[in-house]
Amino acid sequence: FNSTVRDLVTIIGQHESTHVQALGLLLISRGATPVAPCSTYNFNFTTLGSFLATAQALEAAGVSAYDGAIASLTQSDLIPVAAGVAAVEARHSAFINRLVGVNPFANYTDLAISQSIIT
């Protein structure tokens, strides 16, 4: 892949970090305690292909998780925040799908998954 793709993947990583920080601060402002970060991640990618396959799975799960979470929000002011993050995650997912040769918009809708499936 060229440097443009590398730069865009780097931006995706920056977005993910910003999402974690912003959502953590939002939870704290509401009196909740964010989940502690995992101290280490070891996805065992050894090739660009294995990295992209992992990114593809994580982005798809993220989109579905946000979609599912939005349905359970009871505070209406949180819906635009969650929807905004879900939209960005969907763009990340589409971009990664395109990189790995998968149709970035294969379905007319995404499947929302419930919290019980995520946890």
SELO-406874 format. One record per residue: residue in one letter; chain; x negated, y, z negated of N, C-alpha, C in turn. Coordinates in nm, 4 decimals. Each point is the difference from the previous one (the first is absolute). Example, Ala and Ser with C-alpha at 12.3 -4.5 7.8 and 13.67 -1.06 7.14 Angstrom:
{"A" "A" {-1.3190 -0.5690 -0.7800} {0.0890 0.1190 0.0000} {-0.0900 0.1200 0.0000}}
{"S" "A" {0.0350 0.1050 0.0720} {-0.0820 0.1190 -0.0060} {0.0770 0.1090 -0.0730}}
***
This chain:
{"F" "A" {-0.0844 -0.1185 0.0000} {0.0844 0.1185 0.0000} {-0.0883 0.1240 0.0000}}
{"N" "A" {0.0535 0.1049 0.0514} {-0.0791 0.1226 0.0078} {0.0095 0.0814 -0.1293}}
{"S" "A" {-0.0733 0.1104 -0.0018} {-0.0052 0.0810 -0.1225} {0.1349 0.0641 -0.0324}}
{"T" "A" {0.0823 0.0249 0.1000} {0.1327 0.0566 -0.0259} {0.0846 -0.0969 -0.0819}}
{"V" "A" {-0.0038 -0.1271 0.0373} {0.0750 -0.1014 -0.0759} {-0.0547 -0.0086 -0.1420}}
{"R" "A" {-0.1301 -0.0025 -0.0153} {-0.0610 -0.0038 -0.1330} {0.0442 0.1197 -0.0826}}
{"D" "A" {0.0005 0.1170 0.0620} {0.0425 0.1216 -0.0707} {0.1461 -0.0091 -0.0428}}
{"L" "A" {0.0855 -0.0543 0.0856} {0.1417 -0.0131 -0.0338} {0.0223 -0.1024 -0.1119}}
{"V" "A" {-0.0755 -0.1078 0.0026} {0.0100 -0.0992 -0.1082} {-0.0481 0.0619 -0.1315}}
{"T" "A" {-0.1012 0.0836 0.0064} {-0.0476 0.0715 -0.1191} {0.1095 0.0912 -0.0541}}
{"I" "A" {0.0715 0.0685 0.0888} {0.1102 0.0861 -0.0427} {0.1086 -0.0827 -0.0679}}
{"I" "A" {0.0292 -0.1173 0.0530} {0.0979 -0.0884 -0.0651} {-0.0437 -0.0292 -0.1430}}
{"G" "A" {-0.1271 -0.0313 -0.0191} {-0.0511 -0.0248 -0.1352} {0.0157 0.1207 -0.0907}}
{"Q" "A" {-0.0254 0.1167 0.0554} {0.0182 0.1235 -0.0780} {0.1467 0.0206 -0.0363}}
{"H" "A" {0.0892 -0.0290 0.0937} {0.1434 0.0099 -0.0293} {0.0371 -0.0925 -0.1151}}
{"E" "A" {-0.0503 -0.1215 0.0042} {0.0336 -0.0975 -0.1054} {-0.0461 0.0501 -0.1368}}
{"S" "A" {-0.1194 0.0544 -0.0062} {-0.0494 0.0551 -0.1268} {0.0872 0.1163 -0.0466}}
{"T" "A" {0.0388 0.0853 0.0927} {0.0855 0.1137 -0.0344} {0.1363 -0.0478 -0.0484}}
{"H" "A" {0.0548 -0.1030 0.0641} {0.1285 -0.0549 -0.0450} {-0.0100 -0.0488 -0.1447}}
{"V" "A" {-0.1042 -0.0733 -0.0310} {-0.0182 -0.0519 -0.1358} {-0.0085 0.1145 -0.1001}}
{"Q" "A" {-0.0810 0.0998 0.0303} {-0.0155 0.1139 -0.0912} {0.1304 0.0765 -0.0165}}
{"A" "A" {0.0656 0.0322 0.1108} {0.1227 0.0804 -0.0062} {0.1124 -0.0749 -0.0708}}
{"L" "A" {0.0159 -0.1272 0.0317} {0.1065 -0.0763 -0.0642} {-0.0295 -0.0226 -0.1480}}
{"G" "A" {-0.1264 -0.0178 -0.0343} {-0.0378 -0.0117 -0.1411} {0.0325 0.1264 -0.0773}}
{"L" "A" {-0.0327 0.1144 0.0570} {0.0323 0.1274 -0.0654} {0.1510 0.0207 -0.0111}}
{"L" "A" {0.0728 -0.0421 0.1021} {0.1453 0.0107 -0.0045} {0.0563 -0.0856 -0.1132}}
{"L" "A" {-0.0497 -0.1200 -0.0142} {0.0454 -0.0876 -0.1087} {-0.0311 0.0613 -0.1362}}
{"I" "A" {-0.1206 0.0507 -0.0150} {-0.0397 0.0626 -0.1272} {0.0898 0.1197 -0.0300}}
{"S" "A" {0.0319 0.0796 0.1028} {0.0858 0.1171 -0.0216} {0.1407 -0.0391 -0.0428}}
{"R" "A" {0.0376 -0.1244 0.0289} {0.1321 -0.0498 -0.0385} {-0.0051 -0.0809 -0.1292}}
{"G" "A" {-0.1156 -0.0012 -0.0660} {-0.0131 -0.0713 -0.1263} {-0.0284 -0.1482 0.0142}}
{"A" "A" {-0.0322 -0.0429 0.1196} {-0.0299 -0.1419 0.0228} {-0.1520 -0.0200 0.0042}}
{"T" "A" {-0.0402 -0.1226 -0.0148} {-0.1413 -0.0347 0.0064} {-0.0266 -0.0762 0.1287}}
{"P" "A" {-0.0858 0.0532 0.0867} {-0.0322 -0.0731 0.1234} {-0.0683 -0.1331 -0.0310}}
{"V" "A" {0.0143 -0.0926 0.0896} {-0.0683 -0.1285 -0.0116} {-0.1500 0.0255 0.0074}}
{"A" "A" {-0.0744 -0.0648 -0.0854} {-0.1458 0.0164 0.0013} {-0.0565 -0.0550 0.1306}}
{"P" "A" {-0.0976 0.0700 0.0557} {-0.0598 -0.0509 0.1243} {-0.0767 -0.1293 -0.0246}}
{"C" "A" {-0.0021 -0.0812 0.0999} {-0.0792 -0.1226 -0.0046} {-0.1466 0.0419 0.0000}}
{"S" "A" {-0.0796 -0.0632 -0.0828} {-0.1397 0.0422 -0.0103} {-0.0826 -0.0384 0.1229}}
{"T" "A" {0.0378 -0.1072 0.0642} {-0.0711 -0.0396 0.1215} {0.0968 -0.0614 0.0996}}
{"Y" "A" {-0.0266 0.0267 0.1241} {0.0747 -0.0632 0.1089} {-0.1006 -0.0787 0.0808}}
{"N" "A" {0.0340 -0.1224 0.0305} {-0.0873 -0.0800 0.0838} {0.0866 -0.0706 0.1027}}
{"F" "A" {0.0153 0.0635 0.1152} {0.0821 -0.0573 0.1053} {-0.0807 -0.0916 0.0917}}
{"N" "A" {-0.1287 -0.0102 -0.0252} {-0.0875 -0.0920 0.0744} {-0.0003 0.0219 0.1503}}
{"F" "A" {0.0081 0.1273 0.0446} {-0.0151 0.0145 0.1438} {-0.1471 -0.0026 0.0355}}
{"T" "A" {-0.0265 -0.0726 0.1046} {-0.1373 -0.0134 0.0477} {-0.0149 0.0517 0.1418}}
{"T" "A" {0.1126 0.0262 0.0649} {-0.0022 0.0500 0.1373} {0.1013 0.1136 0.0126}}
{"L" "A" {-0.0118 0.0745 0.1068} {0.0983 0.1039 0.0279} {0.1385 -0.0616 0.0138}}
{"G" "A" {0.0074 -0.1154 0.0629} {0.1283 -0.0680 0.0175} {0.0649 -0.0366 -0.1322}}
{"S" "A" {-0.0790 -0.0505 -0.0954} {0.0582 -0.0365 -0.1295} {0.0391 0.1245 -0.0795}}
{"F" "A" {-0.0747 0.1088 0.0164} {0.0382 0.1257 -0.0638} {0.1333 0.0488 0.0547}}
{"L" "A" {0.0138 0.0000 0.1327} {0.1234 0.0486 0.0614} {0.1191 -0.0897 -0.0333}}
{"A" "A" {-0.0217 -0.1310 -0.0082} {0.1095 -0.0907 -0.0372} {0.0473 0.0287 -0.1427}}
{"T" "A" {-0.0943 0.0263 -0.0899} {0.0355 0.0348 -0.1374} {0.0732 0.1334 -0.0039}}
{"A" "A" {-0.0510 0.0988 0.0724} {0.0650 0.1315 0.0057} {0.1407 -0.0128 0.0570}}
{"Q" "A" {0.0157 -0.0820 0.1018} {0.1314 -0.0205 0.0618} {0.0989 -0.0566 -0.1021}}
{"A" "A" {-0.0420 -0.1004 -0.0747} {0.0887 -0.0615 -0.1007} {0.0338 0.0980 -0.1118}}
{"L" "A" {-0.0989 0.0741 -0.0478} {0.0238 0.0948 -0.1093} {0.0905 0.1149 0.0432}}
{"E" "A" {-0.0210 0.0522 0.1190} {0.0838 0.1102 0.0476} {0.1439 -0.0469 0.0203}}
{"A" "A" {0.0191 -0.1173 0.0571} {0.1359 -0.0523 0.0200} {0.0700 -0.0195 -0.1343}}
{"A" "A" {-0.0725 -0.0539 -0.0977} {0.0579 -0.0181 -0.1339} {0.0333 0.1347 -0.0627}}
{"G" "A" {-0.0862 0.0979 0.0193} {0.0243 0.1331 -0.0549} {0.1256 0.0645 0.0556}}
{"V" "A" {0.0185 -0.0090 0.1308} {0.1195 0.0569 0.0619} {0.1252 -0.0659 -0.0576}}
{"S" "A" {0.0008 -0.1311 -0.0049} {0.1171 -0.0723 -0.0514} {0.0240 0.0296 -0.1473}}
{"A" "A" {-0.1064 0.0131 -0.0769} {0.0143 0.0296 -0.1430} {0.0578 0.1396 -0.0215}}
{"Y" "A" {-0.0509 0.0983 0.0721} {0.0551 0.1352 -0.0139} {0.1457 0.0042 0.0444}}
{"D" "A" {0.0311 -0.0666 0.1101} {0.1386 -0.0027 0.0467} {0.0915 -0.0610 -0.1059}}
{"G" "A" {-0.0455 -0.1067 -0.0623} {0.0798 -0.0634 -0.1048} {0.0123 0.0868 -0.1231}}
{"A" "A" {-0.1079 0.0682 -0.0363} {0.0016 0.0856 -0.1193} {0.0925 0.1196 0.0180}}
{"I" "A" {0.0032 0.0543 0.1189} {0.0851 0.1165 0.0254} {0.1456 -0.0330 -0.0315}}
{"A" "A" {0.0423 -0.1191 0.0334} {0.1392 -0.0397 -0.0229} {0.0355 -0.0054 -0.1482}}
{"S" "A" {-0.0994 -0.0169 -0.0850} {0.0296 -0.0126 -0.1428} {-0.0250 0.1290 -0.0783}}
{"L" "A" {-0.0423 0.1052 0.0663} {-0.0253 0.1262 -0.0700} {0.1311 0.0620 -0.0483}}
{"T" "A" {0.0002 0.0424 -0.1247} {0.1194 0.0631 -0.0566} {-0.0162 0.1504 -0.0136}}
{"Q" "A" {-0.1207 0.0496 0.0139} {-0.0251 0.1442 -0.0066} {-0.0171 0.0504 0.1432}}
{"S" "A" {0.0976 0.0740 0.0473} {0.0038 0.0387 0.1407} {-0.1213 0.0822 0.0438}}
{"D" "A" {-0.0641 0.0709 -0.0918} {-0.1164 0.0803 0.0391} {-0.1215 -0.0863 0.0332}}
{"L" "A" {0.0030 -0.1276 -0.0381} {-0.1110 -0.0895 0.0325} {0.0137 -0.0619 0.1387}}
{"I" "A" {0.1205 0.0016 0.0544} {0.0228 -0.0643 0.1296} {-0.0844 0.0630 0.1108}}
{"P" "A" {-0.0063 0.1329 0.0124} {-0.0852 0.0562 0.1061} {-0.1487 -0.0331 -0.0179}}
{"V" "A" {-0.0442 -0.0077 -0.1229} {-0.1404 -0.0354 -0.0257} {-0.0272 -0.1421 0.0486}}
{"A" "A" {0.0842 -0.0933 -0.0426} {-0.0181 -0.1404 0.0389} {0.0178 -0.0180 0.1508}}
{"A" "A" {0.0970 0.0692 0.0567} {0.0222 -0.0112 0.1441} {-0.1188 0.0562 0.0780}}
{"G" "A" {-0.0593 0.1076 -0.0497} {-0.1173 0.0565 0.0654} {-0.1176 -0.0950 -0.0009}}
{"V" "A" {-0.0221 -0.0645 -0.1132} {-0.1088 -0.0979 -0.0083} {0.0319 -0.1198 0.0897}}
{"A" "A" {0.1240 -0.0467 -0.0018} {0.0393 -0.1137 0.0844} {-0.0225 0.0317 0.1477}}
{"A" "A" {0.0298 0.1224 0.0403} {-0.0197 0.0388 0.1404} {-0.1476 -0.0040 0.0381}}
{"V" "A" {-0.0847 0.0498 -0.0890} {-0.1445 -0.0032 0.0275} {-0.0496 -0.1444 0.0034}}
{"E" "A" {0.0474 -0.0825 -0.0938} {-0.0394 -0.1413 0.0003} {0.0433 -0.0689 0.1293}}
{"A" "A" {0.1180 0.0367 0.0507} {0.0478 -0.0586 0.1253} {-0.0909 0.0400 0.1168}}
{"R" "A" {-0.0467 0.1242 -0.0002} {-0.0935 0.0417 0.1053} {-0.1328 -0.0749 -0.0128}}
{"H" "A" {-0.0471 -0.0159 -0.1224} {-0.1221 -0.0794 -0.0198} {0.0195 -0.1409 0.0555}}
{"S" "A" {0.1122 -0.0605 -0.0369} {0.0285 -0.1367 0.0433} {0.0054 -0.0098 0.1524}}
{"A" "A" {0.0665 0.0948 0.0638} {0.0090 -0.0011 0.1463} {-0.1380 0.0130 0.0644}}
{"F" "A" {-0.0820 0.0876 -0.0546} {-0.1343 0.0200 0.0539} {-0.0837 -0.1279 -0.0126}}
{"I" "A" {0.0013 -0.0603 -0.1179} {-0.0764 -0.1240 -0.0204} {0.0542 -0.1104 0.0900}}
{"N" "A" {0.1333 -0.0102 0.0106} {0.0579 -0.1005 0.0906} {-0.0506 0.0194 0.1417}}
{"R" "A" {-0.0051 0.1232 0.0445} {-0.0475 0.0281 0.1356} {-0.1456 -0.0405 0.0163}}
{"L" "A" {-0.0812 0.0246 -0.1019} {-0.1415 -0.0383 0.0076} {-0.0179 -0.1500 0.0150}}
{"V" "A" {0.0860 -0.0777 -0.0655} {-0.0156 -0.1462 0.0048} {0.0818 -0.0631 0.1132}}
{"G" "A" {0.0627 0.0835 0.0820} {0.0703 -0.0524 0.1163} {0.1427 -0.0443 -0.0266}}
{"V" "A" {0.0568 0.0461 -0.1111} {0.1390 -0.0325 -0.0326} {0.0861 0.1195 0.0353}}
{"N" "A" {0.1185 -0.0255 0.0507} {0.0921 0.1077 0.0334} {0.0223 0.0853 -0.1248}}
{"P" "A" {-0.0316 0.1302 0.0064} {0.0126 0.0839 -0.1195} {0.1436 0.0314 -0.0390}}
{"F" "A" {0.0950 -0.0309 0.0868} {0.1412 0.0257 -0.0315} {0.0853 -0.1131 0.0568}}
{"A" "A" {-0.0301 -0.1200 -0.0468} {0.0657 -0.1204 0.0510} {0.1469 -0.0083 -0.0383}}
{"N" "A" {0.0379 0.0603 -0.1126} {0.1374 -0.0092 -0.0476} {0.0620 0.1380 -0.0112}}
{"Y" "A" {0.1308 0.0058 0.0077} {0.0684 0.1287 -0.0109} {0.0097 0.0472 -0.1443}}
{"T" "A" {-0.0291 -0.0866 -0.0943} {0.0012 0.0356 -0.1417} {-0.1010 -0.0869 -0.0731}}
{"D" "A" {-0.0413 0.0456 -0.1176} {-0.0891 -0.0801 -0.0843} {0.0814 -0.0641 -0.1113}}
{"L" "A" {-0.0477 -0.1098 -0.0491} {0.0636 -0.0694 -0.1099} {-0.0435 0.0646 -0.1318}}
{"A" "A" {0.0972 0.0461 -0.0768} {-0.0308 0.0523 -0.1341} {-0.0041 -0.1184 -0.0951}}
{"I" "A" {-0.1004 -0.0025 -0.0865} {-0.0087 -0.1100 -0.0963} {0.0165 0.0539 -0.1402}}
{"S" "A" {0.0541 -0.0838 -0.0850} {0.0309 0.0423 -0.1361} {-0.1237 -0.0067 -0.0898}}
{"Q" "A" {0.0100 0.0672 -0.1143} {-0.1092 0.0010 -0.0953} {-0.0317 -0.1400 -0.0497}}
{"S" "A" {0.1003 -0.0855 -0.0115} {-0.0242 -0.1357 -0.0507} {-0.0899 -0.0794 0.0926}}
{"I" "A" {0.0022 0.0313 0.1284} {-0.0871 -0.0689 0.0944} {-0.1409 0.0545 -0.0087}}
{"I" "A" {-0.0136 0.1307 -0.0248} {-0.1321 0.0639 -0.0051} {-0.0741 -0.0404 -0.1268}}
{"T" "A" {0.0686 -0.0057 -0.1136} {-0.0696 -0.0239 -0.1273} {-0.0208 -0.1448 -0.0298}}
***
